[in-house]
Amino acid sequence: MFSMRAEGSLPASLFGAAIAGALLFGASQAPAQMTECVHRGDLAERYCDDDLDLVADLPLDESEWEDPDTLFFSYVPVEDPAIYADVFEPFIAHLEEVTGKDVRYFSAQSYAAQIEALRSGRLHVAGLSTGSVPFGVNIGGFVPFTIMGTDEGQYGYRMQVITHRDSGIESLDDLRGETVAHTEQASNSGNQAPRALLAEQGVVPGEDYEVVYSGGHDRSILGVANQDYVAAPVASSVLDRMADRGVVDREDLRVIFETASFPTTGFGHAHNLHPRVAQLVKKAFFTFDFEGTSVGEEFTDADQFIPITYRQHWVDIRTIQRANDVEYTQDALSE
């Protein structure tokens, strides 16, 4: 089982390179030298990570900073986008008040579309699914800084493998020879985690059972509830919300496997958002009051946004994706 932990120290040579880069930045240099990237890591070539926090740095050239009149905000497309456009109305109003800008909801139909919108500059503030956060960071310039949690600092969800109570499936071993619905390639609980963790339990997705992709957690859950799929790995948080809204009856479903908690949706901004605007965006998240709003009613396991870092809080997700030989490319995201 994976545990939340900080990653080990970086090689001395890498720190040396970073220090050398800092000295360059502090000296009077030509523009070409000032913008030279010392460290990039897994980031796409268009980004730089000279501060070694694993996310794209703010461009040194101020002409590349984005200060749009209208901010576009998007929530992860795990369910009907129209539902969450309404759910986030109070937060969008608060974001407008704090930033002084118009804010519009961007309805993305897939993880790939959401990250492409970030990469192309059409999306400025977003909540990305746990598994797609590393894609957003590395190919979309996404800078996550918060997740939903409680005032005690609790957060997260579990990957659950569910089946219908009448399916005859009682354990993971019973999935052998069956067809199981995963969600999308980039999804942590819907694809990446089961591929890494179920193999540890002796059941290898794609070998011991056939994998089909449903296109989303809600589709997997409804498919199992309607007995279109014999089983599916899903995010417990999505199942909880659908059950709370009466979309599915929890009594119709059985959980045959679940993990320890993972971080939930990561919220952040585009790496090149003007630093003044980015600071106001962060202020809007950390001053938003869930109580009495549609956000609080929908996300009943959280009461505020709490700060996180990609480097620390996504270490287990990156470990799972490395185990699956994931490459952070748009093609890999769209497969």
Buried (B, 14 or more C-beta within 10 A) or exposed (E): EBEBEEEEEEEEEBEEBBEEBEEBBEEEEEEEEEBBBBBBBBBBEEBBBBBBBBBBBBBBEEEEBBEBEEBBBBBBBBBEBEBBBEBBBBBBEBBBEBBEBEBEBBBBEBBBBBBBBBBEBEBBBBBBBBBBBBBBBBBBBBBBBBBBBEEEEEBBBBBBBBBBEEBEBEEBEBBEEBEBBBBBBBBBBBBBBBBBBBBEEEBEBEEBBEBBBBBBBBBBBBBBBEEBBBBBBBBBBBBBBBBEEEBBEBEBBBBBBBBEBBBBBBBBBBBBBBEEBBEBBBEBBBEBEBEEBBBBEBBEBBBBBBEBBBBBBBBBBBBBBEBBEBEBEBEBBBE
